[in-house]
Amino acid sequence: MIIQKAELFKDLGPEIVGEISNIMVEESYDKGSLVFKAGDPANSFYLIVDGRVRLSMGAEGRIDYTASLPGEAFGWTGMVDRPGYVATAECVTPCKLVKIEKARLNQVLGKDPASGVIFFKRLAGAVVQRLIDNYGAFLSEGSLTGVTYGSGQVMSTAED
């Protein structure tokens, strides 16, 4: 079962894991299909079962990330109460994904606040890791000179 490979659900009790499994919906996508577009309402997030999904942000996909590991989560923008997805998710291979609706997951986690804390702690860790990965990618390109935290602005050497 894919939930057992997902870092977000590690250390949750078996009853909660069972309830979360019951609200998961498996979906299949063809190569080139969009799972969601930046700006679409962020009501669900996804786990990779099989395939690769390219997440791109900015004009012409200037920031890219590829999710491909079984159990890897993406589209978790809505879980942190952002109204819309900040990236576009496109299947670069045929994909099998599990979709989890935010409202239903919050309902399950609301029954066991300790599990909710563990889940959101893991989610925060995933967000931080993605930031670290992206920051490292920017630095390896040699174009990042500063990040203004809070505003999300990234300044390149051309903007100095």
N, C-alpha and C positions, 0 to 999 in steps of 0.2 A: 504494500500500500504506500502511495507516494507521500502521505503525511508523515510517515516515519523517516523519510529522507529529508524532510524540510526542517531546516535549522530553526525557523520561527516557532515550531511546535515542540521543540526539544524540551524535555523535563516537565511537560504538562501531564496531569494525571490521566489514566486510561479512560475514565468516564468522559472527561472533557474531549479527549482525542476522538472518542467514539461519536460524540455529538457533533464535533466539527466535521468528521468524515461523512456524517449523514447530510450535511448541508452543502457538501462539495458537488459541483456539476462538471462532468468531464465534457470537453468540447474538442472538436477536431477542426483544423484550419489547413487550407492549401498554401503552398509556397506563394508568397506575394500578398497574402491576405492581411488586412489590418485588424488587429485585435481591438485597438482603440486609437484615437487621434488626440494630440495635445488639445486641451480645451474641452473634450468630451466630459460629461459628468463622471466623477470618480466614485462609482458606487460599488466596485468590486476590485479584488486583486486576484492574481493568478499564480499558479505553480506550474513549472515545467514538468511534464511527464516524459515527453520525448520531443526532440526538435530544437531549433534555435530561433530566438526572437531578438530582433534588432530594435533597441530603444534609441530614438534620436530626438535631440532637442535643438532648437534654434533653426534659423534659416539654413536651408540646404543640409540639415543634419550635422551641424558643426560639432555637436557633442554626441558621440555614439557609445553605446554599451551593448554587448550581446549577452543575453541570458541563455544558457544552454545546459546547465547541470540539472539532472533530475532532482526535483524538490526545490530548485531555486525559485524565489518569489520575485515578482515584478508587478508594477502597477499599484503599489501600496500607497500611493499618494492620498487616496481617500481615507485610509486608516488613520491618517494624522489630520483629518478634518480640512483638507484642501478641497475646494469645490470641484476642481477639474484636474484631469491628468496633465502633468507638465511635459510629458514626452509622448511621442507616437510609437506604438509597438507594431512592428511588421514581422511576419513570419518569413524567415529567409530559407527555411526548409519546411516541408509538411510538418505540422505540429499537433501534438496532443497535449492539451492543457487542462488544468483543473481551475475552475472559477469559484471564488468564494465571495459571496455578497457581504459587504461591510455591515449592513444592518443585522443580518442573521448571525454573523460572527460576534458582533457586540452583544447580542442577546444571549448567546451561549456563554461568552466570557463573563457577562454580568451575573451569572449564576454562581460563579466561583471567582471572586475578586483576586485571590492569590494567583490563579492561572492567568487572569487578565494582566496582572503586573508582570509575570514572567513573559507573556507574549509581547507586550509593549516594550519590555526591556530588550528582548531579542530583535524586535523591529528597529529600535533605536540603534542597536549594534549594526544591523544591516545598512541603515542609512549612513552611519558613520563610515563603515567600510567602503560603501560606494563613493562617498566624498573623498576618502583617502585614495582610492583607486583613480578617480578622475583627476585629483590634484596631482598625483604622480604622473599621469599621462600628460597633463599640461606641462609639467616641469620637464619631462623628457623631450617635449617638442621645443623647449627653449623660448616659448612665447609668453609665458605668464610672469608678470612682474609684481602683481599684488592682487589680493582679494580683499574686498571691503565686506567684512562679515556683517550680517544684518540686512544689507541691501541686495546681496547676491551678485553685485557687479564684479566683473573680471576685467582688469585693465591689461591690454597688451602693450608692447613697447611702442607701437604706432600711436597710441593714445596719450603717451606721456607728454 
